[in-house]
Amino acid sequence: MHPSSTTREPTPALVIIGHGMAAQKLLEQLVSLSPDQQLPWPVTVIGEEPHLPYNRIQLSPLLAGETRTEGLISQQADWFSRHGITRISGDPASQIDRAARCVETASGGRIPYQRLVIATGSRPALPLPLPAHLPKASSVNDWPPGLMGFRDLKDVEQMQAACLAGRQAGAGALVIGGGLLGLEAAEGLRKGGLEVTLLQRSERLMNRQLDEVAAGLLERELRERGLDIITGAHLEEWLESPAGRISGVRLTDGRELHAGLTIAATGIRPEIEFARAAGLACQRAIQVDGHLLTSDPHIHALGECCEVDGETFGLIEPIWAQIEVLARQLLAQPTPPYRNAPLATRLKVSGIDLYSCGELAPQPNDEVLVYQDHALGDYRRLLLREERLVGVVLYGDVSAGNALFEALKAGTPLTRIREDLLLMPAEALARLTQDGPPTAPDDPSGKPGTQDMTDQHRDRDTTDKTDKTDNTPDTFEEAA
Amino acid sequence: MQASKPQSTSESSPCSASTTCPYCGVGCGVSLELETRAQEGGELKRSITAVSGDNDHPANYGRLCVKGSALAETLSSSGRLTQPQIRDAAGVLREVSWDTALELIAARFGELRSTHGGDSIAAYLSGQLLTEDYYLANKLFKGFIGTPHLDTNSRLCMASAVVAHKRAFGADAVPCSYEDLERAELVVLVGSNLAWNHPVLFQRLKQARIDNPLLRIVVIDPRLTDSCEIADLYLGIRPGSDARLFNGLLAYMAERGRTDRLYLEAHTQGFDAALKQAKRDDCSLSAIARDCDIDVERLETFYYWFATQLHVVTLFSQGVNQSTSGTDKGNAIINCHLAGGKIGLPGAGPFSITGQPNAMGGREVGGLANQLAAHMDYDTPGARALVSEFWKAPNLPEGPGHKAVELFAALGRGEIKALWIMATNPAVSLPDSARVRAALAVCPLVIVSECMADSDTLAYADVVLPASSWSEKDGTVTNSERCISRQRGLLTPPGEARHDWWQLAEVGKRMGYQEAFDYSGPHAIFHEHARLSGFRNSAPRLKAGRKPTATSSVKRLFNIAPLAELDRAGYDALKPIQWPVRRGDKGELIGTPRLFEDATFNTPNGRARLVPVVPQLPQQALSDAVPLRLNTGRIRDQWHTMTRTARSARLMNHRAEPFVELHPQDAATRGLQDGGLARLKGRDEQGGLRGDYRARVRISSGQRRGEVFIPMHWSDHFASHARAGALLAGLVDPFSGQPESKHGAVEVESLPCEWQATLLIAPSILAGREDLADAVAQLDGRYWARIPQSALVRYQLAGQGQPDWQHWCESHLGVPAGLWAQDAAQGGISAAGFRDGRLVWWLKVMPGDAHLDRQPNIAWLGECFASEQLSAHERRSLLAGRLSGQADVGAMVCACHQVGELTIRQAIQSGDGSVEALGARLACGTRCGSCLPELKRLVEEERSDERTDSLEMA
């Protein structure tokens, strides 16, 4: 499909490839930062999906039947025309002609650009290579029947259909991956009426965010709701029907699990095919600097498909920060560069509150503070190193999460509030702030925390890498 | 004023009544509001709904101290003894009927008397008893069982003052009235922390100072106490130097011509000898100041004030009495009053303030071992014959019996084979309590009449008799100003609890003395008591210098014979009246506010005696091993061994734990921290350990260097190691037999602990649990204190090692931790247990031995214990020990911005009626948007509620 409206400018100044959450947020940010909310130049955004842009994070509530498709749409079609934005949907970009500063679409359209933003996001990754005899095994769009990701509206529609069919046929579903996405998918399908088995490679659910206790609480809760969970599940091979449909998996312990539908939620792979093809510098994703600029000074990359200082992204928070920088950058407004910072994972798995930030595994000399309420199901584990907070896991009562995260980032010595830090964290930290900033004795640099922040960030990064098996960690908030 | 009769017809009928307070010797009048309600089964139950000071009572005119105000809180029937018990062969107390118990006592008494003689039986009574109880005990033991060994805990309190009075005045008579405090120009408090021990008198004195700007107040006390708040002059004398101080005063008065020569010549004897004795010591001001360790100018100021004022009241109390030379100290004070003629006048006189509500009543009936009866001693000529005749008593002893400390020594030696203890807790309150306990343990028959189940002495009882308590007991008491008041029986004793007089009468009757112990009630006993006071009591009293004429009479000051004419109604309606009592011209009853106004005393020649006094220092010797002088005493909000006052939560809050107060430098040299734990040790004659007292350190500059203070109240029921008596030697005054409780010798050291804990337990967990102390011991506990509160019992614990708290709580409290928080690196634990959602225990363990920095909010936790079901917000605040000041935001809705459901609902209610508006105000839903459906639902819910509300409004 060719662009329907190319009436205003023959050569749009800005072209964005990909129209997921990141691209849409960037557009909204550009609008709000522009004088009188009028963009100074025309913009074209090229989306793969046929729909109006929608909030991908709400796919889980959608699957769970808690919201409807309309609820996911943030802007209607007229919003784009009002702001001089040309929206190309259902005709994905296929190639970048850097020399000609032109984007080609699948249908053969050529769209010239002054500036290009790549916001193509990522694709679900598979835990096993597909059987070689299956013809179409490379792209997620080409996965064999019976196996799918959980990433877009199409997936949800398909899963809903499977629920309908499965309820009649009594067939179960298999979800591979015990991260947030896998849990959401499993819960959604279970609520849809399917018997669901969740497979998790690690010994515990959400192993990168939760310690054993919190993961145990989560597992117990989900089991009580009726989810079948197998942890420590190592896949050996796919099972397939004679017709070439994926019908389940075999585990290394010999167990075979059969299902009418299998969802892979084991990680994501940045979508960088044509960026690489266009010769942009890439490692795991498209390498950009603090101003989100790729190796080509006319091209930016953003979100899950980009890489800053060796780090890729799956959570909304850093991507939103990137958008803040990029929008100003495009509008030639002054902005400090984007920098990687420690991240907090705040999330809600099917109504269960979780919060995690900093390091997860205690080092030998770390001090572990633990609070647990068996009736309310609250759990709190704080990791202290030299009286400074380096790791937080909250389950249930997460109200102190942001305050703890701030203290973690600031590297504030917490000796004075040690006891209350565990028992009444938000209030204790508020008291610390009221009492005035911590004085220098513990910290010769006089600027508490800055050094720690980077150090710790580095630590975190290393931990992640060593722990990593797939391209990128499971996403919790599937952004961009 | 009598309680009006409850109206049986109405469901709840209020009425009011007046009575007197059961605590200190001030003897305040108390007004009560009562309510009668029909119980299930139609039985009427009366209860006290309000307590206030009696406006008409001359002791307090409406005032009441904190202990008195909390009386109603001490009355619950839980913790009361309600059934007689007898220890069986296996050593277990078994409930029995009254008949069984009384028969056993009567039979055993009978056997002992016939095999070992009456003096193998003894009684140990209490200033808590009413006069009627006391009278009957005295009559039974001395007159009928025939033992002189009947003494009382008043021995620990004012026995020295009694002897001092007798030596000086010829009778145990307090000359003054409280009103004299208000009419004086100078009030001297000696060894009296009036502010804490007699708070209402302190209030009166404080007011008097406002009303009369010329009134000066001097406080003489080694400790800078709260009473110094109103002092114009404070003399922080070396402990025990009182006699030296007052001897010096006598010499000062004589030297400067400030004695009243006419008075001395006409009405006294012994002045020259007393002065001569005083002058054996260097009576220069500097020498006295040095000996008393005070500033010479202060000393001279005091002497000058005392010598130049006529209207001087010297109010003295336990600081003087509880000494091995307490009697002499009392006389040293009285000497100065007699020498200056400062007695028998408004606002003048030596004024002994007693500690107990009816110490005076006990003295009046003769309820001390050295007394016979009704202000007569064994050596009073004609007294034995008079009493024998009046009582028709067959077995009156020949001479005095053992005084308290001696009595327990005789018990330990096996000379006394049966002891009946009433309304007192000698296992705690006597000095050298380890020896006292050993003596109780060997005594073949220990009978304990007691109200409360948590008296340490019950552990040694062979027979337990449940007694009625304050508000149930009916009779009279006499306060420190000789004022006889009614204490009224208004409530029914719980279970089988019975009045003490009834118990005594029943034993008397069962021993074969039906006629002598056949009383219809307290009125009948009082009637007899009043008659005895006037029985052949010569009147009018003799003028000085005349010889007694009526040889058959025994003259005594105590005479309330006119009160014998009161009928039952008159007795019930008796207004407070000071003895001696006489009839006026119109037949009205006239009391005697002030004695010796005519300067006639009760000595044979009518003259008061000045007694030569040799100042003596305390006998408990300090040494390198025990270098610190130990002072013991009361605290403001507790009474005796706490069996009653510990039942009021607010009374426990003033000083919740046993403590030791000491000077900052003494603390520093011993490495003691304020709020930390310390251990006090005494030494016995052989150098062995005497006592092991463990308590919180209170560093106080009000304490002299080299001296420490501990409270006397704690028993084994309230703390692991906090019996003050255990540290004290059983050394007594040779005249009064009063122990030297103010002058122990100890060393203090820090008590190192690896952990300290606060454990709160619901009464439901504790019910019927006698083993908790053992359980606490299993923790390698070095210290515990039990602090009863309204909805919980608080334990403060400290110990060594690393107990497995999780296991301990589950196995000993029977409920596993529902809430658990642990700071493993520092050893901190917080936990709570729940039964059916209800908080039943709460624990906080802190590392180290420093004082727990911030105590939890016990009041709030008490509410949590009382609550059927805690809210999530309360539950989440629970381990921190106080309700979070952070508003409860409700369940988390927006994970990104951490916005809770309650916050959102409030925003909707205040007008943010859309998801967008909420986002604009609270930022919820503006990041990842996953909470948008929930936000939408909340908006819809709130708005439909709004509609419902408005419909309902319409």
Interface residues (C-beta under 8 A of the other chain):
Chain A: N55 I57 Q58 S60 P61 E66 T67 G71 S74 I316 E317 W320 R346 L347 K348 D353 L354 Y355 E367 V368 L369 V370 Y371 Q372 D373 H374 A375 L376 D378 R380 L384 D397 V398 S399 G401 N402 R418 E419 D420 L422 L423 M424 A426 E427 A430 E477 A479
Chain B: A817 G818 L819 W820 A821 Q822 D823 A824 A825 Q826 G828 S830 F834 G837 M846 D853 A872 R875 R876 S877 L879 A880 G881 S884 G885 Q886 V889 A891 M892 A895 C896 H897 Q898 G900 R927 C928 G929 S930 C931 L932 P933 E934 K936
